[in-house]
Every structure is written in C-alpha cells, then in structure tokens.
Amino acid sequence: MTTRILIAAALAALALTTAACNVPSSTASPAAGGSTTDVQAAVRALHGLAVKPEDTGAHYNRDDWPHWSIRSGQCDAREDTLKRQGKGVTTRARCTVTGGTWVSRYDGVTVTDPKAIDIDHMVPLAEVARSGSREWTRAQREHYANDPAVLVAVTAKSNRSKGDQDPAKWLPGKDRCGYVAQWVAVKSTYHLTIGPAERDAMAAVLGHCGTEAR
C-alpha cells in the first residue's frame, strides 16, 4: 500500500472520529506521500501549527489517559487496531486476536504473533501532555488514547526505540514522509503545539520528500 493511500486513510479516519466525538477539527487537511501536492499540503498544515516550548510542567500519568477502551462490538482499541491493520486476522471469544500477519509501519518487519505487536500512539500520550493539552478533560484524554486514527501496529523493538520522542529526536526507518505528515495531521486535528526543534525536523523531512511514495 502506498504512503498516499495510508495517509489518506488516516486523515479520513481522523475526520470521522473527530466529527463523531465533537472534537473541534482543524481547517488544515494535511496529507503526504505520492505527490508534490500532498507534501505541500503537509507543509502548509505544519506552518499552521502553533510553535511553543514544550509544557514540561504539565503533569503526566499514563493512568490519566484511559486506553484500550471498547471500540467495536466486544473489541477494545488494541484488538480493533490489530484487526484493521493486519491480514488474515483470526480471533476467538470476546475478540481476542489469535493470529494474522502485520507489517510494522516503522521498520517494515513482518510479524505473525499478535503478542509481539505493539499498538503505538502516533503522537505519544506523554508528548500530547506536553503539547497544549493541560486543560483536557479525562473524557478528551480517553478519546485521544483510543482514536483509531492515531493508533499504529508496530514491532515492540521500534516502539521501544521511539518511546515518547518527537521527530526532532526520533524518526522511523521506513516512510518518514508519511510518518511526519501523519504526525502533523494528528497535531493539527487536536490543536496541539509543536516545539521549535520539532518543527525544524519535520520541515527538513518534508523538504526532502519527492513525488514518489517513501
């Protein structure tokens, strides 16, 4: 699947979940990948984000961000992501995923054991906490933590490597253009801020994105 299709799908999901939950949406519609126009849209959206120092004084406790809530039928957000992003996915009672094939977005590694897959928040919860969400309610935090548009199935190794770092400190080995474009889309949709180094790093990546999917 091309970067353009992946990002278009992510942006469509962001729009749908935002509308369903009455989360204010951004006027920007960034995309990236298969065309110069997509990259230009991502660059415009990047320029529309507020640049501020990280709110390092914001309290962060993962327990304050309820995650893996029920999303579809009996499936929680993790199970739902495994089903949506895998191929040949099998389940047993209560939606427990028992098998399938997943290609990790960050490093391209193919995984067949669902227990070996991590579900990452594209923009990590701790990063969101530092990026202007100090006044969010618990319901808003739960909405973000379970939003299918920001959840990505990746290898545990790549997820551990990323941690809660922003693109100034960490970028994936695969599809950096798509990664940065989706990061911008998430921050734009949720009206989050970016730091100066974060902005510069993302601008540099987008500046090297060609017309072909990466």
KOLPALUM-782233 format. One record per atom (N, C-alpha, C): x, y, z negated. Coordinates in steps of 0.02 Angstrom, whole numbers, padded with zeros to 5 digits, always signed. Layout:
// KOLPALUM-782233
XYZ/...
//
This chain:
// KOLPALUM-782233
+00043-00060+00000/+00000+00000+00000/+00044+00062+00000/+00029+00112+00042/+00071+00171+00047/+00062+00217-00013/+00112+00259-00022/+00108+00309-00076/+00047+00353-00068/+00031+00372-00005/-00025+00417+00007/-00090+00385-00017/-00100+00321-00003/-00161+00287-00024/-00164+00282-00100/-00106+00264-00131/-00104+00258-00204/-00123+00324-00237/-00094+00378-00214/-00108+00443-00246/-00178+00466-00231/-00202+00454-00170/-00271+00473-00154/-00320+00436-00200/-00306+00372-00212/-00350+00333-00257/-00346+00359-00328/-00286+00377-00350/-00278+00403-00418/-00315+00469-00426/-00310+00512-00375/-00343+00577-00379/-00419+00569-00378/-00443+00522-00338/-00515+00510-00335/-00540+00486-00403/-00502+00441-00434/-00522+00415-00500/-00520+00470-00552/-00470+00514-00547/-00466+00570-00594/-00528+00615-00588/-00549+00628-00527/-00607+00671-00516/-00670+00638-00543/-00678+00573-00532/-00738+00539-00554/-00742+00536-00630/-00687+00517-00663/-00689+00511-00736/-00696+00579-00769/-00666+00630-00738/-00672+00697-00764/-00745+00721-00762/-00778+00709-00705/-00847+00729-00699/-00892+00691-00747/-00879+00627-00755/-00922+00585-00797/-00917+00604-00870/-00860+00628-00890/-00850+00643-00961/-00850+00717-00976/-00868+00758-00927/-00872+00831-00936/-00806+00861-00957/-00751+00833-00933/-00686+00862-00945/-00674+00915-00892/-00659+00978-00910/-00650+01029-00859/-00598+01009-00809/-00612+01015-00745/-00565+00995-00693/-00528+01056-00666/-00469+01042-00640/-00429+01095-00611/-00455+01110-00540/-00443+01169-00516/-00460+01186-00448/-00409+01158-00400/-00351+01139-00425/-00299+01110-00382/-00315+01038-00367/-00296+01016-00307/-00307+00947-00287/-00242+00920-00259/-00191+00909-00302/-00126+00887-00277/-00128+00817-00251/-00086+00804-00202/-00077+00737-00176/-00006+00733-00151/+00017+00673-00136/+00086+00666-00112/+00092+00603-00072/+00145+00599-00034/+00162+00536-00003/+00170+00541+00072/+00118+00522+00109/+00126+00509+00180/+00131+00569+00225/+00123+00629+00203/+00127+00686+00249/+00154+00747+00214/+00180+00793+00255/+00205+00856+00228/+00150+00894+00193/+00089+00890+00220/+00032+00924+00190/+00020+00899+00119/+00025+00834+00108/+00017+00806+00041/+00069+00835-00006/+00131+00837+00015/+00185+00863-00027/+00173+00937-00041/+00152+00974+00010/+00139+01045+00000/+00083+01056-00051/+00033+01012-00049/-00022+01018-00097/+00003+01005-00168/+00047+00956-00175/+00075+00942-00241/+00118+01000-00265/+00155+01030-00220/+00196+01088-00238/+00152+01147-00260/+00098+01158-00224/+00052+01212-00243/+00022+01199-00312/+00003+01136-00324/-00025+01119-00390/+00027+01128-00444/+00089+01110-00429/+00143+01118-00478/+00151+01192-00496/+00148+01235-00446/+00155+01307-00458/+00096+01335-00498/+00040+01299-00497/-00018+01321-00534/-00018+01302-00608/+00029+01261-00628/+00032+01240-00698/+00066+01292-00741/+00042+01301-00802/+00072+01348-00848/+00138+01321-00873/+00189+01362-00870/+00256+01342-00894/+00268+01371-00963/+00274+01327-01012/+00285+01347-01081/+00332+01299-01115/+00368+01322-01167/+00409+01275-01205/+00365+01221-01236/+00392+01161-01245/+00354+01107-01275/+00332+01126-01345/+00272+01105-01362/+00245+01118-01429/+00271+01064-01476/+00334+01071-01495/+00366+01019-01536/+00339+01017-01607/+00301+01069-01627/+00272+01069-01694/+00206+01033-01697/+00180+01011-01639/+00116+00976-01638/+00124+00907-01670/+00078+00890-01714/+00080+00825-01747/+00062+00771-01696/+00101+00716-01696/+00084+00660-01653/+00085+00595-01693/+00029+00561-01690/+00023+00494-01720/-00017+00453-01670/+00011+00399-01645/-00023+00360-01594/-00092+00337-01616/-00101+00327-01681/-00167+00306-01706/-00221+00360-01696/-00199+00422-01685/-00247+00476-01673/-00272+00477-01601/-00245+00431-01560/-00264+00426-01489/-00292+00356-01478/-00355+00344-01497/-00384+00277-01490/-00378+00251-01419/-00345+00194-01411/-00336+00168-01344/-00359+00095-01340/-00366+00074-01279/-00393+00008-01262/-00466+00002-01285/-00502+00056-01274/-00575+00055-01286/-00609+00017-01229/-00670-00005-01241/-00708-00042-01189/-00722+00005-01131/-00706-00019-01070/-00715+00022-01011/-00769-00005-00965/-00770-00071-00956/-00816-00100-00908/-00840-00168-00934/-00906-00175-00947/-00931-00237-00974/-00899-00252-01041/-00863-00308-01044/-00827-00326-01105/-00752-00312-01098/-00732-00281-01044/-00661-00268-01031/-00639-00203-01064/-00584-00206-01101/-00556-00145-01128/-00512-00112-01075/-00484-00054-01090/-00448-00015-01040/-00386-00053-01014/-00353-00091-01058/-00295-00130-01035/-00317-00184-00987/-00368-00222-01006/-00392-00276-00963/-00419-00250-00897/-00454-00194-00901/-00481-00163-00841/-00426-00143-00793/-00371-00115-00820/-00315-00095-00778/-00282-00156-00746/-00273-00210-00785/-00243-00270-00757/-00285-00297-00700/-00351-00295-00708/-00396-00321-00656/-00394-00276-00594/-00393-00211-00603/-00394-00165-00547/-00329-00163-00508/-00273-00169-00543/-00208-00160-00511/-00173-00225-00494/-00204-00282-00509/-00174-00346-00493/-00209-00379-00434/-00181-00434-00411/-00210-00475-00358/-00221-00546-00385/-00275-00576-00365/-00290-00644-00387/-00296-00650-00462/-00324-00599-00494/-00328-00598-00567/-00382-00646-00591/-00364-00686-00640/-00411-00733-00671/-00422-00713-00744/-00482-00727-00768/-00499-00710-00837/-00537-00767-00870/-00540-00765-00936/-00582-00812-00973/-00631-00771-01014/-00663-00803-01062/-00716-00770-01101/-00693-00702-01127/-00741-00655-01127/-00731-00587-01153/-00676-00549-01115/-00667-00566-01051/-00624-00527-01006/-00549-00535-01017/-00528-00582-01059/-00457-00593-01070/-00424-00614-01004/-00373-00578-00982/-00339-00593-00919/-00291-00651-00930/-00297-00702-00888/-00256-00762-00896/-00203-00770-00841/-00212-00737-00785/-00164-00744-00731/-00175-00693-00677/-00128-00692-00630/-00132-00645-00574/-00062-00625-00552/-00059-00577-00507/+00004-00551-00482/+00002-00475-00484/+00055-00446-00511/+00059-00373-00516/+00128-00350-00489/+00128-00296-00452/+00191-00266-00430/+00200-00202-00470/+00251-00201-00512/+00264-00144-00556/+00277-00081-00515/+00238-00030-00530/+00243+00034-00493/+00311+00066-00501/+00343+00057-00557/+00404+00094-00571/+00467+00063-00542/+00469-00004-00538/+00530-00036-00514/+00519-00088-00460/+00457-00098-00439/+00443-00144-00384/+00447-00218-00401/+00455-00234-00465/+00461-00304-00486/+00393-00338-00486/+00390-00398-00459/+00328-00437-00459/+00323-00478-00522/+00266-00475-00555/+00254-00509-00619/+00192-00553-00613/+00195-00613-00639/+00137-00658-00636/+00109-00676-00705/+00144-00653-00757/+00121-00665-00825/+00090-00601-00853/+00024-00599-00865/-00007-00537-00889/+00022-00513-00955/+00049-00558-00995/+00079-00538-01059/+00145-00501-01049/+00173-00507-00990/+00237-00474-00975/+00227-00405-00943/+00164-00385-00936/+00148-00320-00906/+00130-00270-00960/+00158-00210-00956/+00138-00155-00999/+00090-00110-00961/+00043-00081-00997/+00000-00030-00967/+00023+00038-00993/+00053+00076-00949/+00083+00140-00967/+00035+00198-00953/+00039+00249-00995/+00005+00312-00980/+00052+00353-00936/+00030+00369-00876/+00073+00406-00830/+00106+00465-00865/+00067+00508-00896/+00095+00560-00940/+00085+00532-01011/+00140+00514-01045/+00135+00480-01110/+00096+00520-01162/+00066+00484-01208/+00025+00516-01259/+00065+00569-01298/+00126+00552-01317/+00168+00599-01354/+00183+00661-01313/+00192+00652-01248/+00204+00708-01203/+00142+00752-01198/+00084+00721-01195/+00022+00759-01193/+00015+00800-01257/+00033+00769-01313/+00028+00804-01377/+00072+00867-01379/+00127+00865-01342/+00174+00922-01340/+00156+00973-01286/+00104+00958-01247/+00092+00997-01187/+00026+01035-01188/+00007+01060-01246/-00051+01104-01249/-00116+01070-01270/-00113+01011-01299/-00174+00977-01319/-00187+00980-01395/-00152+01025-01428/-00156+01028-01502/-00228+01033-01527/-00271+01068-01490/-00340+01079-01512/-00389+01026-01486/-00365+00975-01453/-00410+00923-01429/-00444+00888-01487/-00506+00867-01476/-00542+00827-01525/-00521+00754-01518/-00540+00714-01567/-00524+00643-01563/-00557+00611-01501/-00618+00634-01485/-00652+00607-01426/-00614+00624-01362/-00586+00684-01358/-00547+00702-01300/-00483+00661-01295/-00452+00649-01352/-00391+00608-01352/-00407+00537-01331/-00463+00511-01354/-00483+00442-01336/-00498+00439-01261/-00532+00490-01235/-00546+00491-01163/-00482+00488-01123/-00433+00528-01141/-00370+00528-01104/-00336+00460-01110/-00332+00434-01170/-00295+00372-01182/-00323+00312-01145/-00386+00317-01123/-00418+00261-01089/-00440+00278-01018/-00418+00334-00992/-00435+00356-00925/-00400+00310-00874/-00438+00273-00833/-00406+00228-00784/-00361+00264-00734/-00373+00329-00724/-00332+00366-00676/-00262+00380-00701/-00249+00371-00765/-00182+00386-00791/-00147+00322-00816/-00179+00265-00808/-00151+00202-00832/-00118+00164-00775/-00057+00140-00787/-00018+00107-00735/+00012+00042-00761/+00003-00012-00722/+00031-00077-00740/+00104-00081-00718/+00149-00089-00767/+00221-00089-00752/+00257-00141-00794/+00319-00155-00777/+00358-00202-00817/+00373-00171-00885/+00379-00214-00935/+00396-00190-01002/+00464-00155-01001/+00511-00180-00961/+00578-00151-00958/+00575-00079-00934/+00538-00067-00880/+00535+00002-00853/+00497+00047-00900/+00446+00021-00933/+00408+00062-00980/+00450+00081-01041/+00489+00034-01066/+00533+00049-01123/+00586+00100-01103/+00609+00095-01041/+00660+00142-01017/+00631+00213-01014/+00569+00218-00992/+00536+00283-00987/+00521+00313-01055/+00493+00273-01100/+00474+00299-01166/+00423+00355-01158/+00435+00411-01193/+00389+00468-01187/+00422+00526-01151/+00472+00510-01108/+00510+00562-01074/+00473+00590-01013/+00484+00654-01001/+00455+00685-00943/+00504+00679-00883/+00484+00700-00823/+00526+00691-00764/+00593+00725-00765/+00604+00771-00812/+00670+00802-00818/+00720+00753-00847/+00694+00701-00882/+00738+00654-00916/+00733+00583-00888/+00678+00568-00853/+00670+00500-00827/+00627+00501-00764/+00649+00463-00714/+00611+00452-00653/+00615+00378-00635/+00563+00351-00605/+00563+00280-00588/+00611+00266-00530/+00629+00203-00523/+00673+00183-00468/+00636+00182-00401/+00570+00176-00404/+00530+00172-00343/+00481+00231-00339/+00467+00253-00279/+00413+00300-00264/+00414+00362-00309/+00470+00396-00311/+00475+00456-00353/+00428+00511-00329/+00418+00516-00264/+00373+00568-00238/+00302+00556-00264/+00279+00494-00260/+00212+00478-00284/+00206+00486-00359/+00259+00467-00395/+00259+00473-00468/+00251+00546-00489/+00291+00589-00460/+00289+00660-00478/+00222+00691-00458/+00197+00673-00399/+00133+00700-00377/+00077+00680-00425/+00078+00617-00448/+00025+00596-00494/+00034+00629-00562/+00096+00638-00584/+00109+00673-00647/+00079+00743-00644/+00092+00778-00589/+00064+00845-00579/-00012+00843-00579/-00040+00792-00546/-00113+00787-00542/-00144+00778-00612/-00113+00736-00652/-00138+00725-00720/-00134+00788-00762/-00076+00821-00760/-00069+00882-00800/-00115+00937-00776/-00127+00940-00711/-00173+00990-00684/-00244+00976-00705/-00266+00913-00699/-00334+00895-00717/-00349+00908-00790/-00301+00894-00834/-00311+00902-00906/-00286+00969-00932/-00269+01015-00886/-00248+01083-00905/-00190+01081-00956/-00141+01040-00942/-00083+01034-00986/-00026+01078-00959/+00020+01094-01003/+00076+01137-00985/+00137+01094-00965/+00185+01127-00934/+00249+01095-00918/+00305+01139-00944/+00361+01107-00961/+00420+01144-00983/+00462+01166-00923/+00506+01215-00931/+00547+01239-00875/+00588+01185-00842/+00621+01142-00882/+00662+01089-00853/+00619+01038-00817/+00561+01023-00846/+00513+00977-00815/+00491+01004-00747/+00474+01068-00744/+00454+01100-00681/+00510+01096-00629/+00570+01112-00650/+00626+01113-00602/+00640+01043-00575/+00636+00993-00619/+00650+00924-00598/+00597+00901-00547/+00534+00917-00560/+00482+00896-00514/+00485+00933-00449/+00502+00997-00452/+00510+01036-00390/+00566+01008-00347/+00620+00986-00380/+00676+00957-00344/+00656+00892-00309/+00618+00850-00343/+00595+00787-00313/+00551+00801-00253/+00502+00845-00262/+00455+00860-00208/+00491+00893-00150/+00544+00930-00165/+00583+00963-00112/+00619+00914-00067/+00629+00852-00092/+00664+00801-00052/+00615+00749-00024/+00550+00759-00033/+00502+00711-00007/+00492+00724+00068/+00503+00673+00107/+00495+00680+00179/+00425+00664+00200/+00415+00652+00263/+00349+00638+00290/+00330+00564+00283/+00378+00522+00263/+00363+00451+00256/+00351+00434+00183/+00308+00385+00168/+00296+00362+00100/+00360+00335+00071/+00371+00348+00006/+00432+00326-00026/+00416+00281-00084/
//
